[in-house]
């Protein structure tokens, strides 16, 4: 299986003295995909060919392949990887740290040829145990720009979380296909954004049964205005807010035990998935009404931006403070 995270546009604004991150992804055509073919199958490119002229540095369980252009990113990469490992130990209970390769791709075409995914900045291959990275705004990232650093950290943590989740399911002898795609993507987005303060947003809720499979995911992105990554993030955020962060591990274990996500959800939360969907839709309908009352016409543009997502920046500390 392979996962790829689509390109994200981001801008920083100071609103009422608070730095607000606007991560806008709903206008991007590409998205995260799970593909059963091996990387490089379509083009014939192998990992050995991609990494032939690269240097390799090992850190914990990862072999990091890079060129001189990415060498200065290694300290941030190591810090972020260590954070990703630690937070996944806490949230999903994965601690075995199976070896994984991390490859910095030199350009978009090479990443597309190797992964088979169009217009992406990162992907995870379960078959190859490999994370591919093509950091956005590399120049700003090397200069330490906060937005660029945030995007890079988010990208790496997101992809590592897919890896950790799959390995945890192997430990439990569970099939990843038993979990809907919104849980896979929502979990990766939620963990990647764990250190952010989230402002209320509004969006039209996509029915949960339209976010089950890869095909559902792609069709929903065309048929609905809502960013399905954003909704999936908020689905996990609502679950952890209502039942505590431990509900993630409970849902994973109960689904593995019962072999059915709906049953595992009910066992872990004592609530049906249908009821959670009704409550979730009601919450975001109320958010929409509240924002309609709160924002006068002169602030219509601000409201439209916040409707995508507004993330109040808090420094992404690379150790847990709690």
GUTI-871751 format. One record per residue (C-alpha): residue number from 1; chain; x, y, z. Coordinates in steps of 0.5 Angstrom, whole numbers, plus 500, padded with zeros to 3 digits. Example, Ala and Ser with C-alpha at 12.3 -4.5 7.8 and 13.67 -1.06 7.14 Angstrom:
<atoms>
1; A; 525; 491; 516
2; A; 527; 498; 514
</atoms>
This chain:
<atoms>
1; A; 500; 500; 500
2; A; 502; 507; 499
3; A; 500; 514; 502
4; A; 502; 520; 499
5; A; 500; 527; 502
6; A; 498; 533; 497
7; A; 501; 539; 496
8; A; 498; 544; 501
9; A; 498; 552; 501
10; A; 499; 556; 507
11; A; 500; 563; 509
12; A; 501; 567; 516
13; A; 497; 573; 518
14; A; 497; 577; 525
15; A; 489; 577; 527
16; A; 488; 581; 533
17; A; 495; 580; 535
18; A; 495; 572; 534
19; A; 499; 568; 529
20; A; 494; 564; 525
21; A; 496; 559; 520
22; A; 491; 558; 514
23; A; 493; 551; 511
24; A; 489; 551; 505
25; A; 488; 544; 501
26; A; 481; 543; 498
27; A; 483; 547; 492
28; A; 489; 542; 490
29; A; 487; 536; 485
30; A; 491; 531; 488
31; A; 490; 527; 495
32; A; 493; 522; 499
33; A; 492; 515; 496
34; A; 493; 508; 497
35; A; 496; 504; 491
36; A; 497; 496; 491
37; A; 503; 496; 486
38; A; 510; 497; 488
39; A; 513; 504; 488
40; A; 517; 505; 481
41; A; 513; 499; 478
42; A; 510; 504; 472
43; A; 516; 507; 470
44; A; 521; 502; 472
45; A; 525; 506; 477
46; A; 528; 502; 483
47; A; 530; 505; 490
48; A; 537; 503; 488
49; A; 537; 508; 482
50; A; 534; 513; 486
51; A; 539; 513; 492
52; A; 545; 511; 488
53; A; 548; 518; 488
54; A; 546; 520; 495
55; A; 549; 520; 502
56; A; 546; 515; 507
57; A; 545; 517; 515
58; A; 542; 512; 520
59; A; 538; 515; 526
60; A; 534; 511; 530
61; A; 531; 506; 526
62; A; 531; 510; 520
63; A; 536; 510; 514
64; A; 536; 517; 511
65; A; 538; 518; 504
66; A; 540; 525; 502
67; A; 544; 530; 498
68; A; 548; 536; 499
69; A; 542; 540; 498
70; A; 538; 537; 504
71; A; 544; 536; 509
72; A; 542; 542; 513
73; A; 535; 539; 514
74; A; 538; 533; 518
75; A; 538; 536; 525
76; A; 530; 538; 524
77; A; 529; 531; 520
78; A; 532; 527; 526
79; A; 528; 532; 531
80; A; 522; 531; 528
81; A; 522; 524; 527
82; A; 524; 523; 534
83; A; 518; 527; 536
84; A; 514; 523; 531
85; A; 516; 516; 534
86; A; 515; 519; 541
87; A; 508; 521; 540
88; A; 506; 515; 536
89; A; 508; 511; 542
90; A; 503; 515; 547
91; A; 497; 515; 542
92; A; 497; 508; 539
93; A; 502; 504; 543
94; A; 507; 503; 537
95; A; 514; 502; 540
96; A; 518; 497; 536
97; A; 521; 502; 531
98; A; 521; 497; 525
99; A; 527; 500; 520
100; A; 524; 505; 515
101; A; 528; 509; 509
102; A; 527; 516; 509
103; A; 528; 519; 502
104; A; 529; 526; 500
105; A; 527; 526; 492
106; A; 530; 532; 488
107; A; 525; 534; 484
108; A; 517; 533; 483
109; A; 518; 529; 476
110; A; 522; 524; 480
111; A; 518; 523; 486
112; A; 512; 522; 481
113; A; 515; 517; 477
114; A; 517; 513; 483
115; A; 511; 513; 487
116; A; 506; 513; 481
117; A; 502; 519; 485
118; A; 501; 526; 481
119; A; 503; 533; 485
120; A; 505; 530; 492
121; A; 510; 533; 497
122; A; 510; 526; 500
123; A; 508; 519; 501
124; A; 509; 513; 505
125; A; 510; 506; 502
126; A; 508; 500; 506
127; A; 511; 495; 502
128; A; 517; 498; 501
129; A; 517; 501; 508
130; A; 519; 508; 505
131; A; 517; 515; 506
132; A; 519; 519; 500
133; A; 519; 527; 502
134; A; 519; 533; 497
135; A; 519; 539; 502
136; A; 515; 545; 500
137; A; 519; 552; 500
138; A; 525; 549; 501
139; A; 529; 555; 501
140; A; 525; 558; 506
141; A; 525; 552; 510
142; A; 533; 552; 510
143; A; 532; 559; 513
144; A; 528; 557; 518
145; A; 522; 560; 516
146; A; 516; 558; 521
147; A; 511; 557; 516
148; A; 516; 552; 512
149; A; 518; 549; 518
150; A; 511; 547; 520
151; A; 509; 544; 513
152; A; 515; 540; 513
153; A; 514; 537; 520
154; A; 507; 536; 519
155; A; 509; 532; 513
156; A; 514; 528; 516
157; A; 510; 526; 522
158; A; 503; 525; 518
159; A; 507; 520; 514
160; A; 511; 517; 520
161; A; 504; 516; 523
162; A; 501; 512; 517
163; A; 507; 507; 518
164; A; 506; 507; 526
165; A; 499; 505; 525
166; A; 500; 500; 520
167; A; 506; 496; 524
168; A; 501; 497; 530
169; A; 496; 493; 526
170; A; 500; 488; 524
171; A; 502; 487; 532
172; A; 495; 486; 533
173; A; 494; 482; 527
174; A; 489; 486; 524
175; A; 487; 488; 517
176; A; 488; 496; 515
177; A; 482; 495; 511
178; A; 478; 494; 517
179; A; 479; 501; 518
180; A; 475; 507; 514
181; A; 480; 511; 510
182; A; 477; 517; 514
183; A; 480; 514; 520
184; A; 487; 513; 517
185; A; 488; 520; 515
186; A; 484; 523; 520
187; A; 489; 520; 525
188; A; 495; 522; 521
189; A; 493; 529; 521
190; A; 491; 529; 528
191; A; 497; 527; 531
192; A; 501; 531; 526
193; A; 497; 537; 528
194; A; 497; 535; 536
195; A; 501; 541; 538
196; A; 496; 546; 535
197; A; 491; 550; 538
198; A; 485; 549; 533
199; A; 480; 555; 532
200; A; 472; 553; 531
201; A; 471; 552; 523
202; A; 465; 551; 519
203; A; 464; 546; 513
204; A; 459; 542; 510
205; A; 460; 535; 513
206; A; 461; 529; 508
207; A; 457; 523; 510
208; A; 461; 518; 513
209; A; 460; 513; 508
210; A; 463; 517; 503
211; A; 470; 517; 506
212; A; 471; 509; 507
213; A; 475; 507; 501
214; A; 480; 510; 496
215; A; 475; 511; 491
216; A; 470; 514; 496
217; A; 475; 519; 498
218; A; 477; 521; 491
219; A; 469; 522; 489
220; A; 468; 526; 495
221; A; 473; 531; 494
222; A; 470; 532; 487
223; A; 463; 532; 489
224; A; 463; 536; 496
225; A; 466; 543; 497
226; A; 469; 540; 504
227; A; 476; 539; 505
228; A; 476; 531; 507
229; A; 483; 531; 510
230; A; 480; 537; 514
231; A; 474; 534; 516
232; A; 477; 527; 518
233; A; 482; 531; 522
234; A; 476; 534; 526
235; A; 472; 527; 527
236; A; 478; 525; 530
237; A; 479; 531; 534
238; A; 472; 531; 536
239; A; 473; 523; 539
240; A; 479; 525; 543
241; A; 475; 531; 546
242; A; 469; 527; 548
243; A; 472; 521; 550
244; A; 479; 523; 551
245; A; 486; 521; 547
246; A; 486; 514; 550
247; A; 480; 513; 546
248; A; 484; 512; 539
249; A; 488; 506; 542
250; A; 481; 503; 545
251; A; 478; 504; 538
252; A; 484; 500; 535
253; A; 484; 494; 539
254; A; 477; 493; 539
255; A; 476; 494; 532
256; A; 482; 489; 531
257; A; 479; 484; 536
258; A; 472; 484; 533
259; A; 474; 485; 526
260; A; 469; 490; 525
261; A; 470; 498; 525
262; A; 463; 499; 527
263; A; 463; 494; 532
264; A; 470; 496; 535
265; A; 467; 504; 535
266; A; 461; 502; 539
267; A; 465; 498; 544
268; A; 470; 503; 545
269; A; 466; 509; 546
270; A; 459; 506; 548
271; A; 456; 510; 542
272; A; 454; 508; 535
273; A; 458; 511; 529
274; A; 451; 513; 527
275; A; 450; 517; 533
276; A; 457; 520; 533
277; A; 456; 522; 526
278; A; 449; 526; 527
279; A; 452; 529; 533
280; A; 458; 531; 529
281; A; 454; 534; 523
282; A; 450; 538; 529
283; A; 456; 541; 532
284; A; 459; 543; 525
285; A; 452; 546; 523
286; A; 452; 550; 530
287; A; 459; 552; 528
288; A; 456; 555; 522
289; A; 451; 559; 525
290; A; 455; 562; 530
291; A; 460; 564; 525
292; A; 455; 567; 521
293; A; 452; 571; 527
294; A; 460; 573; 529
295; A; 462; 576; 522
296; A; 459; 582; 519
297; A; 460; 583; 512
298; A; 467; 587; 512
299; A; 470; 581; 515
300; A; 467; 576; 510
301; A; 474; 575; 507
302; A; 476; 573; 513
303; A; 471; 568; 515
304; A; 471; 565; 508
305; A; 479; 563; 510
306; A; 477; 561; 517
307; A; 472; 556; 513
308; A; 478; 552; 510
309; A; 482; 552; 517
310; A; 485; 556; 522
311; A; 490; 554; 526
312; A; 493; 558; 532
313; A; 500; 557; 532
314; A; 504; 554; 538
315; A; 511; 552; 537
316; A; 511; 545; 536
317; A; 516; 543; 541
318; A; 519; 536; 540
319; A; 518; 533; 547
320; A; 511; 532; 550
321; A; 510; 538; 556
322; A; 504; 534; 559
</atoms>
